[in-house]
Amino acid sequence: MKQISGFIAHQGWVTALAFGADGTLFSGGWDHLAKRWDPITGTHLNSYQGHDQVVYAVMGSPNGHVLLSASVDKTIRVWDVKASIPVHILTGHRKTVSALAISPNGKLAVTGSYERTIRIWDIASGVEIGSLKGHRNNVVALAFSPDGAILASGGVADDVRLWNLENRSLVRTYHAHEGAVGALRFLPEGGGIVSAGADNMLRIWDPVQLTEVGHVDLQIGGTHAVALSPSGAAAAVTCDRTIKVVDIASRTIMDELPIPVKGVYGVSYSPDSHLLAVSSADQMIRVWDTASASVS
């Protein structure tokens, strides 16, 4: 891959990163801000100011109108993307909000926290409509299935839990990694679940049987995030000072992108898969053109 841009994004670590539906880029950082960027030019487009602690997670709605940000300050804020104003402030967590996901239809948000609880929110009204309990430690990874019916959650304990969101019941728990589960993603069209953990492994699971169907030894730790290309053909994984790009079909590492600092926290593919963005502890966001890696 060829790096096409790099720019200072925040004062301090850039702890959260996600492409929006329109191809602009959201970030969150130690400076308590969420921001929006042109990923190619590095032009700053919007700032979202209101949190009073580190922003740990950001995610845009599928229609591109709304941004959600989650923070150490125990709140989630719902923002009007273009106006940069808060629509709702979601309260209820008693500790750091460390994980965030938006349903495929854009109606629901789920958040996970250091209090071991997952909360479910109606985005339009800002009202909490349910909660899920059972994790033994901090919840740090959340992902919706492509149809929005199932939620996968993972945490500092080594289990992954699958939840039925219609009746808010636990479907199954399975042992995924030796140590913390750092990231979870569903492959498109029921293709499986991808997980990354503190055991330096990327694992792929059958979504029905929950048996492992393949894995990749990443050989180095520091896994904070995983991004899937839109087609599910590739996964980009944060690994200490490196981004490892994995071909899902062959279970092989097809590219490694060096980052000149310890602490790589965010990674995201653009909606058209042409760009891969990475955030790190040196205040920087770096963006690569994926064309040379044949990722779609």
CORMO-V132362 format. One record per residue. N is the residue number from 1. RES is the residue in three letters. NEAR is the number of other C-alpha atoms within 8 Angstrom. Layout:
n:res:near
N:RES:NEAR
N:RES:NEAR
//
This chain:
n:res:near
1:MET:10
2:LYS:7
3:GLN:9
4:ILE:9
5:SER:11
6:GLY:10
7:PHE:8
8:ILE:7
9:ALA:9
10:HIS:13
11:GLN:8
12:GLY:10
13:TRP:12
14:VAL:20
15:THR:16
16:ALA:15
17:LEU:18
18:ALA:14
19:PHE:14
20:GLY:15
21:ALA:11
22:ASP:6
23:GLY:10
24:THR:11
25:LEU:12
26:PHE:16
27:SER:14
28:GLY:19
29:GLY:17
30:TRP:14
31:ASP:10
32:HIS:13
33:LEU:15
34:ALA:14
35:LYS:12
36:ARG:12
37:TRP:12
38:ASP:11
39:PRO:12
40:ILE:7
41:THR:6
42:GLY:10
43:THR:7
44:HIS:8
45:LEU:8
46:ASN:10
47:SER:9
48:TYR:10
49:GLN:7
50:GLY:6
51:HIS:11
52:ASP:6
53:GLN:10
54:VAL:14
55:VAL:19
56:TYR:15
57:ALA:14
58:VAL:17
59:MET:15
60:GLY:15
61:SER:13
62:PRO:10
63:ASN:7
64:GLY:11
65:HIS:10
66:VAL:11
67:LEU:13
68:LEU:12
69:SER:14
70:ALA:16
71:SER:16
72:VAL:13
73:ASP:11
74:LYS:13
75:THR:14
76:ILE:12
77:ARG:12
78:VAL:15
79:TRP:13
80:ASP:12
81:VAL:11
82:LYS:6
83:ALA:5
84:SER:10
85:ILE:8
86:PRO:9
87:VAL:8
88:HIS:9
89:ILE:10
90:LEU:11
91:THR:7
92:GLY:6
93:HIS:12
94:ARG:6
95:LYS:10
96:THR:12
97:VAL:18
98:SER:16
99:ALA:14
100:LEU:15
101:ALA:11
102:ILE:13
103:SER:10
104:PRO:10
105:ASN:7
106:GLY:11
107:LYS:10
108:LEU:11
109:ALA:13
110:VAL:12
111:THR:13
112:GLY:17
113:SER:16
114:TYR:13
115:GLU:11
116:ARG:13
117:THR:14
118:ILE:12
119:ARG:13
120:ILE:12
121:TRP:12
122:ASP:12
123:ILE:11
124:ALA:5
125:SER:6
126:GLY:11
127:VAL:8
128:GLU:9
129:ILE:8
130:GLY:8
131:SER:9
132:LEU:9
133:LYS:7
134:GLY:6
135:HIS:10
136:ARG:6
137:ASN:10
138:ASN:13
139:VAL:18
140:VAL:16
141:ALA:16
142:LEU:17
143:ALA:11
144:PHE:16
145:SER:11
146:PRO:11
147:ASP:7
148:GLY:10
149:ALA:10
150:ILE:11
151:LEU:13
152:ALA:14
153:SER:13
154:GLY:18
155:GLY:16
156:VAL:12
157:ALA:12
158:ASP:13
159:ASP:12
160:VAL:13
161:ARG:12
162:LEU:12
163:TRP:12
164:ASN:12
165:LEU:9
166:GLU:5
167:ASN:5
168:ARG:10
169:SER:8
170:LEU:9
171:VAL:8
172:ARG:7
173:THR:9
174:TYR:8
175:HIS:7
176:ALA:10
177:HIS:13
178:GLU:8
179:GLY:10
180:ALA:13
181:VAL:20
182:GLY:16
183:ALA:15
184:LEU:16
185:ARG:13
186:PHE:13
187:LEU:12
188:PRO:10
189:GLU:5
190:GLY:9
191:GLY:9
192:GLY:11
193:ILE:12
194:VAL:12
195:SER:13
196:ALA:16
197:GLY:15
198:ALA:14
199:ASP:9
200:ASN:13
201:MET:13
202:LEU:12
203:ARG:13
204:ILE:12
205:TRP:12
206:ASP:12
207:PRO:10
208:VAL:4
209:GLN:5
210:LEU:8
211:THR:7
212:GLU:9
213:VAL:8
214:GLY:8
215:HIS:10
216:VAL:11
217:ASP:7
218:LEU:10
219:GLN:6
220:ILE:7
221:GLY:10
222:GLY:11
223:THR:15
224:HIS:12
225:ALA:12
226:VAL:15
227:ALA:11
228:LEU:14
229:SER:13
230:PRO:11
231:SER:8
232:GLY:11
233:ALA:12
234:ALA:13
235:ALA:13
236:ALA:13
237:VAL:14
238:THR:17
239:CYS:14
240:ASP:11
241:ARG:12
242:THR:11
243:ILE:12
244:LYS:14
245:VAL:12
246:VAL:14
247:ASP:12
248:ILE:10
249:ALA:5
250:SER:5
251:ARG:10
252:THR:8
253:ILE:10
254:MET:9
255:ASP:9
256:GLU:9
257:LEU:8
258:PRO:7
259:ILE:9
260:PRO:5
261:VAL:9
262:LYS:9
263:GLY:9
264:VAL:17
265:TYR:14
266:GLY:16
267:VAL:16
268:SER:14
269:TYR:16
270:SER:13
271:PRO:11
272:ASP:9
273:SER:12
274:HIS:12
275:LEU:11
276:LEU:13
277:ALA:15
278:VAL:13
279:SER:16
280:SER:16
281:ALA:14
282:ASP:8
283:GLN:13
284:MET:14
285:ILE:13
286:ARG:12
287:VAL:14
288:TRP:12
289:ASP:12
290:THR:13
291:ALA:8
292:SER:7
293:ALA:8
294:SER:6
295:VAL:10
296:SER:11
//
